[in-house]
Amino acid sequence: MRHIPRALTALALATTLLAASACGGDSGGPGGSSDDAGGKVTLRFTWWGSDTRTKLTQQVIDAYQKDHPNVTIKGEFGEWSGYWDKLATTVAANDAPDIIQMDEKYLREYADRGALLDLKKAQGLDTGKFEPDTLGAGEFDGGLYGLNAGINSFAVVVNPAAFKTAGVAIPDDTTWTWDDFARIAAEVTTKTGGKITGTGTLGANEAGLNLWARQNGESLWTKDGKLGVSPEKTTDFFKYILKLRDQKAIPSAEAVSQDMNAALDQSAFATGKLAMSFIWSNQLVAFSKASGQQLKLLRIPSADGKAADNGSYYKGSMFWSISSRSKQQKAAAEFVNYLANSAAAGNVLLAERGVPPNTDIRTEVTPKLQPADAASAKFIQDIGKDLGDPSPAPPVGGGQVEKIIQRYTTEVLFGRQAPDAAAKAFLDEVNGELK
């Protein structure tokens, strides 16, 4: 996973957003007299992503503008690395785009400061075809601040060719445990003479810790925006990572550290050095393309070997949000409705942002998906019966947890901190960010 900038905690953003909130946030209701009067409407729409995403998104914009000649939509797009700094700057200047592609890491951050419209109040937005769990991913404090643009779930990705080379059978992911995972990964390393390592580390992002916590009756975040994982379970998490190291199931500490900052196409898994890794299911297409292999998604292991106890849930791969300060909230909501519920948009975007959460659109586009997208969609469908409630969105300051857990994972792997000391330091630092 990539590094998350600190832009949202900048004083200018905090001051401006709090001022905006004090001025009424979204209490003014959907605005846009030009739209109501049938006049010309201009909307700004921002997203991050690849050239492919931009091309497909522009096709959808063009189709919408053709059917709505009074609406002009100006796309503002860029790479992930600079996206959040730019968004923070525009919001701080009270010049936010009308429609914002939002990530879970920052959803509550923006919403709590009054920068996002409660979509339950938006006119022209229909969520009737969304499964309740997929709506819950963008809902907190009684409001809906992000409409799920695509479903995914944390998963183990497997390179079957690597398993074949090792002469190791791909496990049954409906019954495997964490002990099974460690044993199988170590077996791959041993049988290939170290040419292929069994798996990447579980501590490369916070999703691994969150699933570990959920399997043990806890959660990384609580619904009221606090840390919900105990020092004991965090210690156990770091101990397990050490177990993987000691069994040579994962690469060396130095290799793990380097891989955390590698581009996707240069990652150890994409370049064939790993048999397994941990990814979000909607990343299957990108990893398949980068590796040139037909890959397979597996469920996350559990402590007891029961898939229903592995803590997994439907996560929004990203969300559609609307600025609370937009002067064209009704027109913005109508376009978001088109993105989410239109077969025309669905047939262009397919699963580029994840499996469609609208069940009708999902049925419409599934037969048209490329193999990797189809595999991701099937995985999402297959695991549905075993999933728990959506995980609470990170609180203000929670967007920093990924880089923090990466740092303490490497401290443990290099032997510079014991698991219990790393757990305490990790939790203290995260709590400091939340304050």
Buried (B, 14 or more C-beta within 10 A) or exposed (E): BBEBBBBBBBEEBBEBBBEBBEEEBBEEEBBBEBBBEEEEBBBBBBBBBEEEBBEBBBBBBEBBBEEBEBBEBEBBBBEBEEBBBBBBBBBBEBEBBBBBBBBBBBBBBBBBBBBBBBBEBBBBBEBEBBBEBBBBBBBBEEBBBBBBBBBBBBBBBBBEBBBEBBEBEBBEBBBBBBEBBBBBBBBBBBBBEEEBBBBBBBBBBBBBBBBBBBBBEBBBBEBEBEBBBBEEBBBBBBBBBBBBBEBBBBBEBEBBBBBBEBEBEEBBBBEBBBBBBBBBBBBBBBBBBBBEBEBBBBBBBBBEBEBBBBBBBBBBBBBBBBBBBBBBBBBBBBBBBBBBBBEEBBBBBBBBBBBBBBEEBBEBBBEEBEEBBBBBBBBBEBBEEBBBBBBBBBBBBBBBBBBBBBBBBBBBBBEEBBBBBBBBBBBEBBEEBBE
